[in-house]
Amino acid sequence: MTLEAHLSTVLAACALPADAPLAVAVSGGADSMALVLLLDALGFPVTALTVDHGLRPEAAAEARQVAAWMAARGIAHAILTPAPLDFIPNIQTRAREMRYGALAHWMRAHGHDTLLVAHHADDQAETVALQQHRGSSPPSRAGMALIRRRGAIRVIRPLLGVRKAQLVAYLGAHGQPWIEDPSNRSERYARNRVRQALDDASIERLWFEAQAQGEARHRDDQARIAWIGAHVRVENDSASFPRASWLTLDAETASDTLSRAVQAVGRRSHRARHHETARLAEALRSQEAGKATLGGVIIAWTAESVSLRPEPRPPVPLVSGATSPHIAG
């Protein structure tokens, strides 16, 4: 099966109309360049979106290069420039959140609701390996989902069944250059160290594990959704559920359900780490009453119920005009 045929099949399974306007995250790397060219070849009306974080001196020139490549192929393109990040711990995570925030802002402004990103099979294997290393739960070791909601935006990863080498070969066959990001080779980042340690056999094994775990996660999700619908009461920004009903769940399901509730009430894009949620779940099981915080949420429990409410946000300081310089005319 050709890459075009594979992509067409995946997008049809996502119930994506052939004439749906699509936004595509295009960094200029081989993966995203291959994705946008494939979509264009299939006749989808696409807009390529390149986010310039300003984290590297070359980023602005690279974004302009992507714009030139898109213009040469008649593909609509926009460069998004959010406020630059300073160097801080976990900067990759912050940069990813800023990137998705900028993409979502553009999409809302232009009436788009579907974003395609170019994560592929090698990325999926790396994700599973990282989750295993961190001791994450089996559901987390399913890796990345084909479709995920980020607020009002639907994110689709249609290349999860495609190896990176196939994408590179596709670009070579179509005479399309791409940009290599030197940070992808830096051993400062855990993902890069994992990537360098994986061989083809490991990638294939981890990818199949992600598939199996993903199917199991889907079945478990349906059961959890049913439990939440039957037991969780939502009022304004808070939620509560009967403790006795929660205690009947097996340990993994109870922890995962609690994690999802914390994420929803805290309005976070990512859930708390597995070991943190597991520690909270153990406290709920072993202590008759108590209070804790996790993921921006206050969790309080008694013998009868568990309640969750957002932590109060600190007040925004006002800047006094009296301290501003003033020159009399």
ChimeraX attribute file (.defattr): number of C-alpha atoms within 10 A of each C-alpha:
attribute: neighborCount
match mode: 1-to-1
recipient: residues
	/A:1	6
	/A:2	9
	/A:3	16
	/A:4	15
	/A:5	11
	/A:6	15
	/A:7	20
	/A:8	18
	/A:9	12
	/A:10	18
	/A:11	15
	/A:12	12
	/A:13	10
	/A:14	13
	/A:15	8
	/A:16	14
	/A:17	10
	/A:18	13
	/A:19	10
	/A:20	13
	/A:21	17
	/A:22	20
	/A:23	26
	/A:24	25
	/A:25	22
	/A:26	27
	/A:27	25
	/A:28	23
	/A:29	17
	/A:30	23
	/A:31	23
	/A:32	23
	/A:33	27
	/A:34	27
	/A:35	27
	/A:36	25
	/A:37	20
	/A:38	20
	/A:39	18
	/A:40	17
	/A:41	10
	/A:42	14
	/A:43	11
	/A:44	16
	/A:45	15
	/A:46	21
	/A:47	21
	/A:48	24
	/A:49	24
	/A:50	25
	/A:51	21
	/A:52	23
	/A:53	19
	/A:54	15
	/A:55	14
	/A:56	11
	/A:57	8
	/A:58	11
	/A:59	16
	/A:60	17
	/A:61	11
	/A:62	20
	/A:63	23
	/A:64	16
	/A:65	15
	/A:66	25
	/A:67	21
	/A:68	14
	/A:69	18
	/A:70	19
	/A:71	12
	/A:72	9
	/A:73	10
	/A:74	10
	/A:75	17
	/A:76	14
	/A:77	20
	/A:78	17
	/A:79	18
	/A:80	17
	/A:81	15
	/A:82	15
	/A:83	11
	/A:84	12
	/A:85	13
	/A:86	9
	/A:87	9
	/A:88	8
	/A:89	8
	/A:90	9
	/A:91	13
	/A:92	12
	/A:93	10
	/A:94	12
	/A:95	15
	/A:96	12
	/A:97	14
	/A:98	18
	/A:99	20
	/A:100	17
	/A:101	14
	/A:102	20
	/A:103	22
	/A:104	22
	/A:105	14
	/A:106	16
	/A:107	19
	/A:108	12
	/A:109	8
	/A:110	10
	/A:111	9
	/A:112	19
	/A:113	17
	/A:114	20
	/A:115	25
	/A:116	23
	/A:117	20
	/A:118	26
	/A:119	22
	/A:120	20
	/A:121	22
	/A:122	23
	/A:123	22
	/A:124	27
	/A:125	28
	/A:126	25
	/A:127	23
	/A:128	24
	/A:129	23
	/A:130	19
	/A:131	19
	/A:132	14
	/A:133	10
	/A:134	12
	/A:135	14
	/A:136	15
	/A:137	17
	/A:138	17
	/A:139	20
	/A:140	20
	/A:141	25
	/A:142	26
	/A:143	24
	/A:144	21
	/A:145	18
	/A:146	16
	/A:147	15
	/A:148	12
	/A:149	12
	/A:150	15
	/A:151	11
	/A:152	12
	/A:153	18
	/A:154	15
	/A:155	21
	/A:156	22
	/A:157	20
	/A:158	24
	/A:159	27
	/A:160	22
	/A:161	18
	/A:162	18
	/A:163	19
	/A:164	20
	/A:165	11
	/A:166	14
	/A:167	22
	/A:168	18
	/A:169	13
	/A:170	20
	/A:171	19
	/A:172	14
	/A:173	9
	/A:174	10
	/A:175	9
	/A:176	14
	/A:177	15
	/A:178	21
	/A:179	14
	/A:180	13
	/A:181	15
	/A:182	8
	/A:183	11
	/A:184	13
	/A:185	14
	/A:186	12
	/A:187	13
	/A:188	10
	/A:189	13
	/A:190	11
	/A:191	18
	/A:192	15
	/A:193	16
	/A:194	16
	/A:195	20
	/A:196	11
	/A:197	10
	/A:198	16
	/A:199	9
	/A:200	10
	/A:201	9
	/A:202	15
	/A:203	21
	/A:204	17
	/A:205	11
	/A:206	24
	/A:207	25
	/A:208	16
	/A:209	16
	/A:210	27
	/A:211	18
	/A:212	13
	/A:213	19
	/A:214	21
	/A:215	13
	/A:216	14
	/A:217	19
	/A:218	14
	/A:219	11
	/A:220	15
	/A:221	16
	/A:222	11
	/A:223	13
	/A:224	18
	/A:225	11
	/A:226	11
	/A:227	15
	/A:228	16
	/A:229	10
	/A:230	10
	/A:231	14
	/A:232	16
	/A:233	13
	/A:234	13
	/A:235	9
	/A:236	7
	/A:237	12
	/A:238	17
	/A:239	19
	/A:240	19
	/A:241	19
	/A:242	17
	/A:243	18
	/A:244	13
	/A:245	13
	/A:246	23
	/A:247	13
	/A:248	10
	/A:249	14
	/A:250	9
	/A:251	15
	/A:252	14
	/A:253	17
	/A:254	20
	/A:255	23
	/A:256	22
	/A:257	21
	/A:258	20
	/A:259	23
	/A:260	18
	/A:261	21
	/A:262	26
	/A:263	19
	/A:264	20
	/A:265	21
	/A:266	22
	/A:267	16
	/A:268	14
	/A:269	12
	/A:270	14
	/A:271	18
	/A:272	17
	/A:273	16
	/A:274	18
	/A:275	14
	/A:276	13
	/A:277	22
	/A:278	20
	/A:279	11
	/A:280	19
	/A:281	20
	/A:282	13
	/A:283	16
	/A:284	23
	/A:285	15
	/A:286	8
	/A:287	12
	/A:288	11
	/A:289	15
	/A:290	13
	/A:291	16
	/A:292	13
	/A:293	15
	/A:294	20
	/A:295	21
	/A:296	18
	/A:297	22
	/A:298	19
	/A:299	22
	/A:300	17
	/A:301	21
	/A:302	15
	/A:303	13
	/A:304	12
	/A:305	15
	/A:306	22
	/A:307	21
	/A:308	26
	/A:309	20
	/A:310	20
	/A:311	15
	/A:312	9
	/A:313	7
	/A:314	6
	/A:315	6
	/A:316	6
	/A:317	6
	/A:318	6
	/A:319	8
	/A:320	7
	/A:321	8
	/A:322	7
	/A:323	7
	/A:324	7
	/A:325	6
	/A:326	8
	/A:327	4
	/A:328	3
	/A:329	3
